[in-house]
């Protein structure tokens, strides 16, 4: 123990000495008492006091320590832990590792307290319940791997739906670690592509089933994206998990029957029934259509359809003949018009008069117009239809115009 200059010990030193004495002289303790001033810090750590008629002791329970229920003031509990010193204030306290309700009556109080809390938070709201799949293929199971419940579930699933794939996530279902293990198993199965999850165990006392009355399990079920069937205990047993789950089954066997609503034999029988009904419906429809076809084929309109078709064909032939004649007539008229236009255009050609005996006079490769005089031309070309003559101009005599 360290000392100051004048020989007195420091506050820290005496506090450490007392803590050492408590650790060595008392060590682990189990204390029963009534909760007083319970509160949960933002960090998740819980602070409270235990009291009886004559004394009071402070307690702390860290957030890493699981709780199977929500403690409230006035509740009698049993805590286990170590007696330590809180140096800052120099007071002793119990560093709690566990907490359980004291007695059957107190367990019921803890159950009701958690139930009220979760109901107020909407955990039991029917509107958020997920429907079970009609024909699940992948089924998850959270339970003890050694209990009778797992055997009942597996044998029922194998008998009713041998085609299903079952994924068992083992968890302790009783004891201090059970709430954490069951909640962790539910979260792990939610990482798989499953259709439904069964969570449960066989029957037992209220203490045996207490893991399914825990906040951890309730929150894991509430957060599950996969529908969950709760199957805890017997038909008369009700737990918090039953209220939070999407569907409650009376027993583990009942849960397996619920998730396989149609077993293989029933399903095959239903399919056979549907097939017979479908065949009967198709045959009835075919018979109705046969009767309609028979009535139509024997009706006057259907019997007369051949003669009507022949009449239409004859009308088409007559129409075609008229169209051919009209086209021939129109083509002939068009040809006559084209020939007349061609003759007219030909008569307008500058050289057309040559065919009628006229001649064209040219001088220096240029035609001499009618108004031009030949006075300035010494030689000219006389162009006829079939020949060209070269002539020399000796004299030009003007022609007198007459009225």
Steps between C-alpha positions, in 0.01 A plus 500: 500500500657827390536791746527877471794706635350530849428126517124507423363275223323644193130462427578284198720274705244438770231444237717244325575328830131473585427364151768238547359403839151464353630291211705268720272492803157473331547443123200364306160563656134417437265757646121515507306819543249745358600717203503875565582788261558281194619691191674420174766743379538604136796259483272209593649451848245450781521670838278420798499418870393190691328556832324318777336623817831597662759585231574606142791423265581649159533274198620530142437259212693567180333493159703194401316293762173349364165547672205267449245761612456873558556580870271753667504671838351285775584170329677243716805352327813297569823642362838334472830684472800651676513756778711793377581862578396794277816711553355832385250505786674259733197275545465128463262340250416168341635448145220269382560215257145358514151587617195277537159564646460361849219243511213394271290802588782737414561320169139563410543868587807515277305328221213748527739797513676395179169419334365849575819662377506311170130548441544875540784486243276325246670158508163320512329706229297260276557722196873419494456122517637324192294222337648153480598376152263242352771266370832572675812338361766624745415484872716622789483365855638658819502263797724273707671232290457240777140551612186314401367807318750477213417133443126573494550786252731307266289184495182698428665700220646185345164324508293787365747672265806285428596734214569790740850609606533548877769726650550446875677775693576354843459713812479450873134540596540512878734685731672838520648488147185371330347840409817617327548170314140477381503863380833448322368184328195689370724772357729243335208322330380836368819513295386192305237474227232334714122495471412459870670450840382288796621618843425294808564223748314236696300554817627594844450730794477876475869522590585244226315702237630836623742552209196549274373772734815706442540835330783370279288223346197729459704761313660236275158357407358849442791593270484177297428550130400131478166383649549335840291231668538487878468152653596520869389241753156345500161630388437672835838676506511859373822700469595844372638330187148370426358854501777648282520216247299508179322175595484306826492120502388303804793255476814446290316226309214740439746757365635248247143423393419870467793581270413199283132580463471237226698178539622316194213249487238772542673715237511214247135425572407864445696509173321184382167659590588817312605290200170311496302822536702665223449200269126503568479874432695466173282210383183692585625804309595285200155340499337844501714612207420179309128569542543857381698386194235236419223760520695742281593244233138388470353850488356648173766771495786250520340262244446792257852630537636296203249646255565845641874453444437392136279806444771724638761328278282557190451863595875535540557346153247737342658798672843387382373474135349849518823637640702336220272651232512841662879485521526399128271782397688754708836384360370525141374854560828598659694356204290700248555817703874438517521442122312825429728692734806341339378594148430855610843530660658355186324760283645772716857380441708753296598233244152353454421721192793342319298177475233690307745631234608820660871597530705671770753771405821520706792736484819425687331213689220727618141492384387814313185637660207611284552869575870489409613607149729291279681809381799441725526132415723393214459125560228313680397141579163370393396225740227263387358192663741263327778721365703822538590727207759780487394808299655831405289819520533709181212740548244578765168647388281634780145374494227752515247445780139508396200564727 
